[in-house]
């Protein structure tokens, strides 16, 4: 146990290199995907005996009835 002399050194590439582009300041709607089924995030809420889906008003044309079969 003591000091050892180094005879040979190899440089390896960085396994996690820095990104080439600048980071985004925000995400658009398509990039905000998250898998957290029971958290209420993402417009779907699970209840004891029902599933509620939040819909934007422009998607529901003239108060048409929406039926969800599970």
PDB file of N, H, CA, C and O in Angstrom:
ATOM      1  N   UNK A   1       0.846  -1.162   0.000  1.00  0.00           N
ATOM      2  CA  UNK A   1       0.000   0.000   0.000  1.00  0.00           C
ATOM      3  C   UNK A   1       0.892   1.226   0.000  1.00  0.00           C
ATOM      4  O   UNK A   1       1.755   1.400   0.860  1.00  0.00           O
ATOM      5  N   UNK A   2       0.670   2.014  -0.932  1.00  0.00           N
ATOM      6  H   UNK A   2      -0.030   1.872  -1.631  1.00  0.00           H
ATOM      7  CA  UNK A   2       1.463   3.217  -1.060  1.00  0.00           C
ATOM      8  C   UNK A   2       1.190   3.843  -2.404  1.00  0.00           C
ATOM      9  O   UNK A   2       0.185   3.531  -3.042  1.00  0.00           O
ATOM     10  N   UNK A   3       2.052   4.706  -2.835  1.00  0.00           N
ATOM     11  H   UNK A   3       2.869   4.959  -2.317  1.00  0.00           H
ATOM     12  CA  UNK A   3       1.884   5.373  -4.122  1.00  0.00           C
ATOM     13  C   UNK A   3       2.283   4.436  -5.243  1.00  0.00           C
ATOM     14  O   UNK A   3       3.241   3.671  -5.130  1.00  0.00           O
ATOM     15  N   UNK A   4       1.523   4.514  -6.332  1.00  0.00           N
ATOM     16  H   UNK A   4       0.745   5.135  -6.423  1.00  0.00           H
ATOM     17  CA  UNK A   4       1.807   3.691  -7.504  1.00  0.00           C
ATOM     18  C   UNK A   4       2.026   4.604  -8.695  1.00  0.00           C
ATOM     19  O   UNK A   4       1.393   5.654  -8.807  1.00  0.00           O
ATOM     20  N   UNK A   5       2.910   4.209  -9.569  1.00  0.00           N
ATOM     21  H   UNK A   5       3.424   3.357  -9.478  1.00  0.00           H
ATOM     22  CA  UNK A   5       3.146   4.964 -10.793  1.00  0.00           C
ATOM     23  C   UNK A   5       2.155   4.514 -11.861  1.00  0.00           C
ATOM     24  O   UNK A   5       1.870   3.323 -11.989  1.00  0.00           O
ATOM     25  N   UNK A   6       1.632   5.469 -12.626  1.00  0.00           N
ATOM     26  H   UNK A   6       1.863   6.437 -12.522  1.00  0.00           H
ATOM     27  CA  UNK A   6       0.699   5.165 -13.710  1.00  0.00           C
ATOM     28  C   UNK A   6       1.505   4.958 -14.975  1.00  0.00           C
ATOM     29  O   UNK A   6       2.248   5.846 -15.394  1.00  0.00           O
ATOM     30  N   UNK A   7       1.363   3.793 -15.587  1.00  0.00           N
ATOM     31  H   UNK A   7       0.760   3.072 -15.247  1.00  0.00           H
ATOM     32  CA  UNK A   7       2.099   3.486 -16.806  1.00  0.00           C
ATOM     33  C   UNK A   7       1.301   3.826 -18.060  1.00  0.00           C
ATOM     34  O   UNK A   7       1.881   4.212 -19.074  1.00  0.00           O
ATOM     35  N   UNK A   8      -0.027   3.688 -18.002  1.00  0.00           N
ATOM     36  H   UNK A   8      -0.498   3.375 -17.178  1.00  0.00           H
ATOM     37  CA  UNK A   8      -0.829   3.865 -19.199  1.00  0.00           C
ATOM     38  C   UNK A   8      -2.207   4.430 -18.818  1.00  0.00           C
ATOM     39  O   UNK A   8      -2.816   3.979 -17.848  1.00  0.00           O
ATOM     40  N   UNK A   9      -2.694   5.417 -19.583  1.00  0.00           N
ATOM     41  H   UNK A   9      -2.198   5.783 -20.371  1.00  0.00           H
ATOM     42  CA  UNK A   9      -4.010   6.024 -19.347  1.00  0.00           C
ATOM     43  C   UNK A   9      -4.760   6.066 -20.667  1.00  0.00           C
ATOM     44  O   UNK A   9      -4.187   6.427 -21.695  1.00  0.00           O
ATOM     45  N   UNK A  10      -6.030   5.704 -20.649  1.00  0.00           N
ATOM     46  H   UNK A  10      -6.495   5.411 -19.814  1.00  0.00           H
ATOM     47  CA  UNK A  10      -6.897   5.798 -21.825  1.00  0.00           C
ATOM     48  C   UNK A  10      -8.047   6.749 -21.507  1.00  0.00           C
ATOM     49  O   UNK A  10      -8.649   6.667 -20.436  1.00  0.00           O
ATOM     50  N   UNK A  11      -8.348   7.642 -22.431  1.00  0.00           N
ATOM     51  H   UNK A  11      -7.860   7.708 -23.301  1.00  0.00           H
ATOM     52  CA  UNK A  11      -9.486   8.536 -22.279  1.00  0.00           C
ATOM     53  C   UNK A  11     -10.716   7.878 -22.891  1.00  0.00           C
ATOM     54  O   UNK A  11     -10.676   7.425 -24.035  1.00  0.00           O
ATOM     55  N   UNK A  12     -11.798   7.826 -22.141  1.00  0.00           N
ATOM     56  H   UNK A  12     -11.830   8.194 -21.212  1.00  0.00           H
ATOM     57  CA  UNK A  12     -13.049   7.256 -22.621  1.00  0.00           C
ATOM     58  C   UNK A  12     -14.028   8.388 -22.919  1.00  0.00           C
ATOM     59  O   UNK A  12     -13.984   9.428 -22.261  1.00  0.00           O
ATOM     60  N   UNK A  13     -14.920   8.199 -23.911  1.00  0.00           N
ATOM     61  H   UNK A  13     -14.955   7.354 -24.445  1.00  0.00           H
ATOM     62  CA  UNK A  13     -15.920   9.237 -24.174  1.00  0.00           C
ATOM     63  C   UNK A  13     -16.903   9.344 -23.009  1.00  0.00           C
ATOM     64  O   UNK A  13     -17.171   8.365 -22.312  1.00  0.00           O
ATOM     65  N   UNK A  14     -17.422  10.523 -22.817  1.00  0.00           N
ATOM     66  H   UNK A  14     -17.204  11.318 -23.384  1.00  0.00           H
ATOM     67  CA  UNK A  14     -18.371  10.775 -21.738  1.00  0.00           C
ATOM     68  C   UNK A  14     -19.662  10.002 -22.007  1.00  0.00           C
ATOM     69  O   UNK A  14     -20.248  10.172 -23.077  1.00  0.00           O
ATOM     70  N   UNK A  15     -20.131   9.157 -21.079  1.00  0.00           N
ATOM     71  H   UNK A  15     -19.655   9.019 -20.211  1.00  0.00           H
ATOM     72  CA  UNK A  15     -21.368   8.403 -21.319  1.00  0.00           C
ATOM     73  C   UNK A  15     -22.616   9.290 -21.293  1.00  0.00           C
ATOM     74  O   UNK A  15     -23.649   8.898 -21.834  1.00  0.00           O
ATOM     75  N   UNK A  16     -22.548  10.455 -20.687  1.00  0.00           N
ATOM     76  H   UNK A  16     -21.708  10.774 -20.248  1.00  0.00           H
ATOM     77  CA  UNK A  16     -23.668  11.407 -20.638  1.00  0.00           C
ATOM     78  C   UNK A  16     -23.174  12.777 -21.090  1.00  0.00           C
ATOM     79  O   UNK A  16     -22.973  13.666 -20.262  1.00  0.00           O
ATOM     80  N   UNK A  17     -22.978  12.956 -22.397  1.00  0.00           N
ATOM     81  H   UNK A  17     -23.142  12.234 -23.070  1.00  0.00           H
ATOM     82  CA  UNK A  17     -22.449  14.244 -22.861  1.00  0.00           C
ATOM     83  C   UNK A  17     -23.470  15.368 -22.691  1.00  0.00           C
ATOM     84  O   UNK A  17     -24.673  15.125 -22.587  1.00  0.00           O
ATOM     85  N   UNK A  18     -22.974  16.578 -22.667  1.00  0.00           N
ATOM     86  H   UNK A  18     -21.997  16.775 -22.752  1.00  0.00           H
ATOM     87  CA  UNK A  18     -23.850  17.736 -22.564  1.00  0.00           C
ATOM     88  C   UNK A  18     -24.677  17.868 -23.837  1.00  0.00           C
ATOM     89  O   UNK A  18     -24.206  17.509 -24.916  1.00  0.00           O
ATOM     90  N   UNK A  19     -25.905  18.378 -23.727  1.00  0.00           N
ATOM     91  H   UNK A  19     -26.287  18.669 -22.850  1.00  0.00           H
ATOM     92  CA  UNK A  19     -26.731  18.540 -24.932  1.00  0.00           C
ATOM     93  C   UNK A  19     -26.146  19.596 -25.859  1.00  0.00           C
ATOM     94  O   UNK A  19     -25.536  20.569 -25.416  1.00  0.00           O
ATOM     95  N   UNK A  20     -26.349  19.377 -27.174  1.00  0.00           N
ATOM     96  H   UNK A  20     -26.845  18.587 -27.534  1.00  0.00           H
ATOM     97  CA  UNK A  20     -25.841  20.318 -28.166  1.00  0.00           C
ATOM     98  C   UNK A  20     -26.705  21.569 -28.264  1.00  0.00           C
ATOM     99  O   UNK A  20     -26.194  22.650 -28.559  1.00  0.00           O
ATOM    100  N   UNK A  21     -28.020  21.437 -28.017  1.00  0.00           N
ATOM    101  H   UNK A  21     -28.436  20.559 -27.778  1.00  0.00           H
ATOM    102  CA  UNK A  21     -28.933  22.574 -28.111  1.00  0.00           C
ATOM    103  C   UNK A  21     -29.199  23.157 -26.728  1.00  0.00           C
ATOM    104  O   UNK A  21     -28.949  22.527 -25.700  1.00  0.00           O
ATOM    105  N   UNK A  22     -29.711  24.372 -26.740  1.00  0.00           N
ATOM    106  H   UNK A  22     -29.915  24.884 -27.575  1.00  0.00           H
ATOM    107  CA  UNK A  22     -30.127  24.998 -25.493  1.00  0.00           C
ATOM    108  C   UNK A  22     -31.416  24.351 -25.004  1.00  0.00           C
ATOM    109  O   UNK A  22     -32.216  23.864 -25.802  1.00  0.00           O
ATOM    110  N   UNK A  23     -31.610  24.349 -23.711  1.00  0.00           N
ATOM    111  H   UNK A  23     -30.960  24.745 -23.063  1.00  0.00           H
ATOM    112  CA  UNK A  23     -32.824  23.786 -23.147  1.00  0.00           C
ATOM    113  C   UNK A  23     -34.011  24.687 -23.452  1.00  0.00           C
ATOM    114  O   UNK A  23     -33.877  25.904 -23.579  1.00  0.00           O
ATOM    115  N   UNK A  24     -35.174  24.058 -23.565  1.00  0.00           N
ATOM    116  H   UNK A  24     -35.283  23.069 -23.461  1.00  0.00           H
ATOM    117  CA  UNK A  24     -36.405  24.816 -23.782  1.00  0.00           C
ATOM    118  C   UNK A  24     -36.853  25.437 -22.469  1.00  0.00           C
ATOM    119  O   UNK A  24     -36.604  24.898 -21.391  1.00  0.00           O
ATOM    120  N   UNK A  25     -37.515  26.577 -22.578  1.00  0.00           N
ATOM    121  H   UNK A  25     -37.717  27.015 -23.454  1.00  0.00           H
ATOM    122  CA  UNK A  25     -38.032  27.244 -21.390  1.00  0.00           C
ATOM    123  C   UNK A  25     -39.409  26.704 -20.996  1.00  0.00           C
ATOM    124  O   UNK A  25     -39.810  26.819 -19.838  1.00  0.00           O
ATOM    125  N   UNK A  26     -40.137  26.114 -21.956  1.00  0.00           N
ATOM    126  H   UNK A  26     -39.811  26.020 -22.897  1.00  0.00           H
ATOM    127  CA  UNK A  26     -41.451  25.555 -21.652  1.00  0.00           C
ATOM    128  C   UNK A  26     -41.764  24.429 -22.630  1.00  0.00           C
ATOM    129  O   UNK A  26     -41.093  24.277 -23.651  1.00  0.00           O
ATOM    130  N   UNK A  27     -42.771  23.654 -22.314  1.00  0.00           N
ATOM    131  H   UNK A  27     -43.316  23.778 -21.485  1.00  0.00           H
ATOM    132  CA  UNK A  27     -43.201  22.548 -23.153  1.00  0.00           C
ATOM    133  C   UNK A  27     -44.528  22.895 -23.807  1.00  0.00           C
ATOM    134  O   UNK A  27     -45.359  23.583 -23.214  1.00  0.00           O
ATOM    135  N   UNK A  28     -44.727  22.414 -25.042  1.00  0.00           N
ATOM    136  H   UNK A  28     -44.051  21.855 -25.524  1.00  0.00           H
ATOM    137  CA  UNK A  28     -46.034  22.607 -25.649  1.00  0.00           C
ATOM    138  C   UNK A  28     -46.961  21.492 -25.171  1.00  0.00           C
ATOM    139  O   UNK A  28     -46.530  20.597 -24.444  1.00  0.00           O
ATOM    140  N   UNK A  29     -48.219  21.539 -25.569  1.00  0.00           N
ATOM    141  H   UNK A  29     -48.569  22.266 -26.159  1.00  0.00           H
ATOM    142  CA  UNK A  29     -49.223  20.604 -25.055  1.00  0.00           C
ATOM    143  C   UNK A  29     -48.875  19.145 -25.362  1.00  0.00           C
ATOM    144  O   UNK A  29     -49.107  18.275 -24.522  1.00  0.00           O
ATOM    145  N   UNK A  30     -48.328  18.859 -26.535  1.00  0.00           N
ATOM    146  H   UNK A  30     -48.140  19.565 -27.217  1.00  0.00           H
ATOM    147  CA  UNK A  30     -47.992  17.481 -26.892  1.00  0.00           C
ATOM    148  C   UNK A  30     -46.809  16.951 -26.092  1.00  0.00           C
ATOM    149  O   UNK A  30     -46.685  15.738 -25.919  1.00  0.00           O
ATOM    150  N   UNK A  31     -45.945  17.820 -25.603  1.00  0.00           N
ATOM    151  H   UNK A  31     -46.046  18.805 -25.744  1.00  0.00           H
ATOM    152  CA  UNK A  31     -44.771  17.391 -24.845  1.00  0.00           C
ATOM    153  C   UNK A  31     -45.053  17.255 -23.354  1.00  0.00           C
ATOM    154  O   UNK A  31     -44.157  16.887 -22.594  1.00  0.00           O
ATOM    155  N   UNK A  32     -46.260  17.539 -22.923  1.00  0.00           N
ATOM    156  H   UNK A  32     -46.988  17.838 -23.540  1.00  0.00           H
ATOM    157  CA  UNK A  32     -46.618  17.472 -21.509  1.00  0.00           C
ATOM    158  C   UNK A  32     -47.245  16.134 -21.140  1.00  0.00           C
ATOM    159  O   UNK A  32     -48.115  16.084 -20.271  1.00  0.00           O
ATOM    160  N   UNK A  33     -46.831  15.070 -21.770  1.00  0.00           N
ATOM    161  H   UNK A  33     -46.124  15.110 -22.476  1.00  0.00           H
ATOM    162  CA  UNK A  33     -47.384  13.758 -21.475  1.00  0.00           C
ATOM    163  C   UNK A  33     -46.840  13.254 -20.146  1.00  0.00           C
ATOM    164  O   UNK A  33     -45.654  13.396 -19.849  1.00  0.00           O
ATOM    165  N   UNK A  34     -47.709  12.675 -19.368  1.00  0.00           N
ATOM    166  H   UNK A  34     -48.673  12.559 -19.610  1.00  0.00           H
ATOM    167  CA  UNK A  34     -47.319  12.140 -18.072  1.00  0.00           C
ATOM    168  C   UNK A  34     -48.153  10.886 -17.819  1.00  0.00           C
ATOM    169  O   UNK A  34     -49.339  10.852 -18.147  1.00  0.00           O
ATOM    170  N   UNK A  35     -47.545   9.871 -17.243  1.00  0.00           N
ATOM    171  H   UNK A  35     -46.582   9.899 -16.976  1.00  0.00           H
ATOM    172  CA  UNK A  35     -48.292   8.674 -16.883  1.00  0.00           C
ATOM    173  C   UNK A  35     -48.432   8.658 -15.372  1.00  0.00           C
ATOM    174  O   UNK A  35     -47.518   8.264 -14.648  1.00  0.00           O
ATOM    175  N   UNK A  36     -49.579   9.089 -14.921  1.00  0.00           N
ATOM    176  H   UNK A  36     -50.321   9.410 -15.510  1.00  0.00           H
ATOM    177  CA  UNK A  36     -49.916   9.070 -13.505  1.00  0.00           C
ATOM    178  C   UNK A  36     -51.420   8.850 -13.417  1.00  0.00           C
ATOM    179  O   UNK A  36     -52.167   9.790 -13.147  1.00  0.00           O
ATOM    180  N   UNK A  37     -51.874   7.620 -13.643  1.00  0.00           N
ATOM    181  H   UNK A  37     -51.268   6.855 -13.863  1.00  0.00           H
ATOM    182  CA  UNK A  37     -53.296   7.372 -13.857  1.00  0.00           C
ATOM    183  C   UNK A  37     -54.213   7.762 -12.705  1.00  0.00           C
ATOM    184  O   UNK A  37     -55.353   8.146 -12.967  1.00  0.00           O
ATOM    185  N   UNK A  38     -53.803   7.691 -11.490  1.00  0.00           N
ATOM    186  H   UNK A  38     -52.877   7.380 -11.277  1.00  0.00           H
ATOM    187  CA  UNK A  38     -54.688   8.006 -10.367  1.00  0.00           C
ATOM    188  C   UNK A  38     -54.444   9.390  -9.775  1.00  0.00           C
ATOM    189  O   UNK A  38     -54.977   9.695  -8.708  1.00  0.00           O
ATOM    190  N   UNK A  39     -53.658  10.233 -10.432  1.00  0.00           N
ATOM    191  H   UNK A  39     -53.225   9.985 -11.298  1.00  0.00           H
ATOM    192  CA  UNK A  39     -53.288  11.526  -9.861  1.00  0.00           C
ATOM    193  C   UNK A  39     -54.245  12.650 -10.207  1.00  0.00           C
ATOM    194  O   UNK A  39     -54.222  13.688  -9.546  1.00  0.00           O
ATOM    195  N   UNK A  40     -55.089  12.483 -11.223  1.00  0.00           N
ATOM    196  H   UNK A  40     -55.108  11.640 -11.760  1.00  0.00           H
ATOM    197  CA  UNK A  40     -55.976  13.566 -11.646  1.00  0.00           C
ATOM    198  C   UNK A  40     -55.302  14.534 -12.591  1.00  0.00           C
ATOM    199  O   UNK A  40     -55.909  15.530 -12.984  1.00  0.00           O
ATOM    200  N   UNK A  41     -54.067  14.271 -12.967  1.00  0.00           N
ATOM    201  H   UNK A  41     -53.573  13.462 -12.648  1.00  0.00           H
ATOM    202  CA  UNK A  41     -53.344  15.127 -13.902  1.00  0.00           C
ATOM    203  C   UNK A  41     -53.674  14.669 -15.314  1.00  0.00           C
ATOM    204  O   UNK A  41     -53.727  13.467 -15.575  1.00  0.00           O
ATOM    205  N   UNK A  42     -53.894  15.598 -16.222  1.00  0.00           N
ATOM    206  H   UNK A  42     -53.850  16.575 -16.010  1.00  0.00           H
ATOM    207  CA  UNK A  42     -54.116  15.238 -17.615  1.00  0.00           C
ATOM    208  C   UNK A  42     -55.563  15.161 -18.024  1.00  0.00           C
ATOM    209  O   UNK A  42     -55.862  14.674 -19.115  1.00  0.00           O
ATOM    210  N   UNK A  43     -56.472  15.621 -17.195  1.00  0.00           N
ATOM    211  H   UNK A  43     -56.230  16.017 -16.310  1.00  0.00           H
ATOM    212  CA  UNK A  43     -57.867  15.684 -17.594  1.00  0.00           C
ATOM    213  C   UNK A  43     -58.664  14.415 -17.362  1.00  0.00           C
ATOM    214  O   UNK A  43     -59.828  14.357 -17.757  1.00  0.00           O
ATOM    215  N   UNK A  44     -58.088  13.396 -16.737  1.00  0.00           N
ATOM    216  H   UNK A  44     -57.142  13.443 -16.416  1.00  0.00           H
ATOM    217  CA  UNK A  44     -58.820  12.171 -16.423  1.00  0.00           C
ATOM    218  C   UNK A  44     -58.812  11.986 -14.911  1.00  0.00           C
ATOM    219  O   UNK A  44     -57.754  11.969 -14.281  1.00  0.00           O
ATOM    220  N   UNK A  45     -60.005  11.848 -14.336  1.00  0.00           N
ATOM    221  H   UNK A  45     -60.864  11.861 -14.847  1.00  0.00           H
ATOM    222  CA  UNK A  45     -60.139  11.668 -12.891  1.00  0.00           C
ATOM    223  C   UNK A  45     -60.863  10.350 -12.645  1.00  0.00           C
ATOM    224  O   UNK A  45     -61.927  10.110 -13.216  1.00  0.00           O
ATOM    225  N   UNK A  46     -60.296   9.499 -11.805  1.00  0.00           N
ATOM    226  H   UNK A  46     -59.432   9.694 -11.342  1.00  0.00           H
ATOM    227  CA  UNK A  46     -60.891   8.215 -11.460  1.00  0.00           C
ATOM    228  C   UNK A  46     -61.607   8.350 -10.128  1.00  0.00           C
ATOM    229  O   UNK A  46     -61.045   8.851  -9.155  1.00  0.00           O
ATOM    230  N   UNK A  47     -62.844   7.900 -10.096  1.00  0.00           N
ATOM    231  H   UNK A  47     -63.300   7.493 -10.887  1.00  0.00           H
ATOM    232  CA  UNK A  47     -63.632   7.888  -8.874  1.00  0.00           C
ATOM    233  C   UNK A  47     -63.846   6.423  -8.487  1.00  0.00           C
ATOM    234  O   UNK A  47     -63.388   5.520  -9.187  1.00  0.00           O
ATOM    235  N   UNK A  48     -64.535   6.193  -7.384  1.00  0.00           N
ATOM    236  H   UNK A  48     -64.907   6.927  -6.815  1.00  0.00           H
ATOM    237  CA  UNK A  48     -64.765   4.827  -6.925  1.00  0.00           C
ATOM    238  C   UNK A  48     -65.483   3.987  -7.980  1.00  0.00           C
ATOM    239  O   UNK A  48     -65.143   2.822  -8.188  1.00  0.00           O
ATOM    240  N   UNK A  49     -66.472   4.578  -8.644  1.00  0.00           N
ATOM    241  H   UNK A  49     -66.748   5.524  -8.475  1.00  0.00           H
ATOM    242  CA  UNK A  49     -67.248   3.813  -9.619  1.00  0.00           C
ATOM    243  C   UNK A  49     -67.420   4.536 -10.953  1.00  0.00           C
ATOM    244  O   UNK A  49     -68.320   4.195 -11.721  1.00  0.00           O
ATOM    245  N   UNK A  50     -66.575   5.528 -11.245  1.00  0.00           N
ATOM    246  H   UNK A  50     -65.844   5.805 -10.621  1.00  0.00           H
ATOM    247  CA  UNK A  50     -66.710   6.271 -12.503  1.00  0.00           C
ATOM    248  C   UNK A  50     -65.362   6.821 -12.944  1.00  0.00           C
ATOM    249  O   UNK A  50     -64.420   6.918 -12.158  1.00  0.00           O
ATOM    250  N   UNK A  51     -65.295   7.177 -14.219  1.00  0.00           N
ATOM    251  H   UNK A  51     -66.060   7.099 -14.858  1.00  0.00           H
ATOM    252  CA  UNK A  51     -64.127   7.830 -14.795  1.00  0.00           C
ATOM    253  C   UNK A  51     -64.610   9.112 -15.452  1.00  0.00           C
ATOM    254  O   UNK A  51     -65.509   9.072 -16.292  1.00  0.00           O
ATOM    255  N   UNK A  52     -64.027  10.251 -15.082  1.00  0.00           N
ATOM    256  H   UNK A  52     -63.297  10.283 -14.400  1.00  0.00           H
ATOM    257  CA  UNK A  52     -64.411  11.542 -15.643  1.00  0.00           C
ATOM    258  C   UNK A  52     -63.300  12.037 -16.552  1.00  0.00           C
ATOM    259  O   UNK A  52     -62.126  12.028 -16.182  1.00  0.00           O
ATOM    260  N   UNK A  53     -63.687  12.470 -17.755  1.00  0.00           N
ATOM    261  H   UNK A  53     -64.640  12.477 -18.056  1.00  0.00           H
ATOM    262  CA  UNK A  53     -62.730  12.989 -18.724  1.00  0.00           C
ATOM    263  C   UNK A  53     -63.055  14.449 -18.977  1.00  0.00           C
ATOM    264  O   UNK A  53     -64.162  14.780 -19.403  1.00  0.00           O
ATOM    265  N   UNK A  54     -62.091  15.323 -18.715  1.00  0.00           N
ATOM    266  H   UNK A  54     -61.192  15.054 -18.369  1.00  0.00           H
ATOM    267  CA  UNK A  54     -62.278  16.755 -18.955  1.00  0.00           C
ATOM    268  C   UNK A  54     -62.080  17.030 -20.442  1.00  0.00           C
ATOM    269  O   UNK A  54     -61.057  16.669 -21.023  1.00  0.00           O
ATOM    270  N   UNK A  55     -63.078  17.677 -21.050  1.00  0.00           N
ATOM    271  H   UNK A  55     -63.910  17.970 -20.578  1.00  0.00           H
ATOM    272  CA  UNK A  55     -63.008  17.992 -22.476  1.00  0.00           C
ATOM    273  C   UNK A  55     -63.101  19.499 -22.659  1.00  0.00           C
ATOM    274  O   UNK A  55     -63.832  20.178 -21.938  1.00  0.00           O
ATOM    275  N   UNK A  56     -62.357  20.014 -23.628  1.00  0.00           N
ATOM    276  H   UNK A  56     -61.764  19.462 -24.214  1.00  0.00           H
ATOM    277  CA  UNK A  56     -62.464  21.423 -23.963  1.00  0.00           C
ATOM    278  C   UNK A  56     -63.813  21.656 -24.625  1.00  0.00           C
ATOM    279  O   UNK A  56     -64.356  20.755 -25.265  1.00  0.00           O
ATOM    280  N   UNK A  57     -64.353  22.852 -24.476  1.00  0.00           N
ATOM    281  H   UNK A  57     -63.913  23.583 -23.957  1.00  0.00           H
ATOM    282  CA  UNK A  57     -65.691  23.119 -24.999  1.00  0.00           C
ATOM    283  C   UNK A  57     -65.758  23.053 -26.510  1.00  0.00           C
ATOM    284  O   UNK A  57     -66.797  22.667 -27.046  1.00  0.00           O
ATOM    285  N   UNK A  58     -64.702  23.409 -27.224  1.00  0.00           N
ATOM    286  H   UNK A  58     -63.858  23.722 -26.789  1.00  0.00           H
ATOM    287  CA  UNK A  58     -64.745  23.382 -28.682  1.00  0.00           C
ATOM    288  C   UNK A  58     -64.765  21.958 -29.234  1.00  0.00           C
ATOM    289  O   UNK A  58     -65.097  21.761 -30.403  1.00  0.00           O
ATOM    290  N   UNK A  59     -64.416  20.959 -28.412  1.00  0.00           N
ATOM    291  H   UNK A  59     -64.147  21.119 -27.462  1.00  0.00           H
ATOM    292  CA  UNK A  59     -64.465  19.570 -28.861  1.00  0.00           C
ATOM    293  C   UNK A  59     -65.883  19.007 -28.777  1.00  0.00           C
ATOM    294  O   UNK A  59     -66.218  18.069 -29.501  1.00  0.00           O
ATOM    295  N   UNK A  60     -66.702  19.559 -27.918  1.00  0.00           N
ATOM    296  H   UNK A  60     -66.430  20.320 -27.330  1.00  0.00           H
ATOM    297  CA  UNK A  60     -68.061  19.076 -27.717  1.00  0.00           C
ATOM    298  C   UNK A  60     -69.000  19.963 -28.525  1.00  0.00           C
ATOM    299  O   UNK A  60     -69.375  21.039 -28.059  1.00  0.00           O
ATOM    300  N   UNK A  61     -69.382  19.543 -29.708  1.00  0.00           N
ATOM    301  H   UNK A  61     -69.077  18.669 -30.086  1.00  0.00           H
ATOM    302  CA  UNK A  61     -70.160  20.364 -30.631  1.00  0.00           C
ATOM    303  C   UNK A  61     -71.624  20.421 -30.209  1.00  0.00           C
ATOM    304  O   UNK A  61     -72.283  19.386 -30.112  1.00  0.00           O
ATOM    305  N   UNK A  62     -72.125  21.602 -29.963  1.00  0.00           N
ATOM    306  H   UNK A  62     -71.589  22.443 -30.042  1.00  0.00           H
ATOM    307  CA  UNK A  62     -73.535  21.877 -29.703  1.00  0.00           C
ATOM    308  C   UNK A  62     -74.152  20.916 -28.694  1.00  0.00           C
ATOM    309  O   UNK A  62     -75.238  20.386 -28.931  1.00  0.00           O
ATOM    310  N   UNK A  63     -73.485  20.688 -27.588  1.00  0.00           N
ATOM    311  H   UNK A  63     -72.603  21.118 -27.396  1.00  0.00           H
ATOM    312  CA  UNK A  63     -73.989  19.873 -26.479  1.00  0.00           C
ATOM    313  C   UNK A  63     -74.364  18.453 -26.895  1.00  0.00           C
ATOM    314  O   UNK A  63     -75.336  17.900 -26.381  1.00  0.00           O
ATOM    315  N   UNK A  64     -73.619  17.863 -27.805  1.00  0.00           N
ATOM    316  H   UNK A  64     -72.829  18.312 -28.222  1.00  0.00           H
ATOM    317  CA  UNK A  64     -73.860  16.472 -28.177  1.00  0.00           C
ATOM    318  C   UNK A  64     -73.547  15.575 -26.990  1.00  0.00           C
ATOM    319  O   UNK A  64     -72.662  15.876 -26.190  1.00  0.00           O
ATOM    320  N   UNK A  65     -74.268  14.490 -26.884  1.00  0.00           N
ATOM    321  H   UNK A  65     -74.988  14.246 -27.534  1.00  0.00           H
ATOM    322  CA  UNK A  65     -74.042  13.553 -25.795  1.00  0.00           C
ATOM    323  C   UNK A  65     -72.790  12.726 -26.089  1.00  0.00           C
ATOM    324  O   UNK A  65     -72.617  12.226 -27.200  1.00  0.00           O
ATOM    325  N   UNK A  66     -71.931  12.586 -25.098  1.00  0.00           N
ATOM    326  H   UNK A  66     -72.072  12.992 -24.195  1.00  0.00           H
ATOM    327  CA  UNK A  66     -70.708  11.807 -25.245  1.00  0.00           C
ATOM    328  C   UNK A  66     -70.838  10.577 -24.366  1.00  0.00           C
ATOM    329  O   UNK A  66     -71.110  10.689 -23.171  1.00  0.00           O
ATOM    330  N   UNK A  67     -70.646   9.407 -24.953  1.00  0.00           N
ATOM    331  H   UNK A  67     -70.425   9.317 -25.924  1.00  0.00           H
ATOM    332  CA  UNK A  67     -70.757   8.150 -24.219  1.00  0.00           C
ATOM    333  C   UNK A  67     -69.389   7.482 -24.209  1.00  0.00           C
ATOM    334  O   UNK A  67     -68.754   7.335 -25.253  1.00  0.00           O
ATOM    335  N   UNK A  68     -68.944   7.083 -23.035  1.00  0.00           N
ATOM    336  H   UNK A  68     -69.460   7.203 -22.187  1.00  0.00           H
ATOM    337  CA  UNK A  68     -67.658   6.415 -22.881  1.00  0.00           C
ATOM    338  C   UNK A  68     -67.906   4.995 -22.399  1.00  0.00           C
ATOM    339  O   UNK A  68     -68.500   4.790 -21.341  1.00  0.00           O
ATOM    340  N   UNK A  69     -67.457   4.026 -23.164  1.00  0.00           N
ATOM    341  H   UNK A  69     -66.974   4.193 -24.024  1.00  0.00           H
ATOM    342  CA  UNK A  69     -67.604   2.627 -22.781  1.00  0.00           C
ATOM    343  C   UNK A  69     -66.260   2.099 -22.321  1.00  0.00           C
ATOM    344  O   UNK A  69     -65.259   2.231 -23.026  1.00  0.00           O
ATOM    345  N   UNK A  70     -66.237   1.505 -21.146  1.00  0.00           N
ATOM    346  H   UNK A  70     -67.050   1.398 -20.573  1.00  0.00           H
ATOM    347  CA  UNK A  70     -64.996   0.946 -20.609  1.00  0.00           C
ATOM    348  C   UNK A  70     -65.185  -0.537 -20.384  1.00  0.00           C
ATOM    349  O   UNK A  70     -64.263  -1.216 -19.933  1.00  0.00           O
TER     350      UNK A  70
END
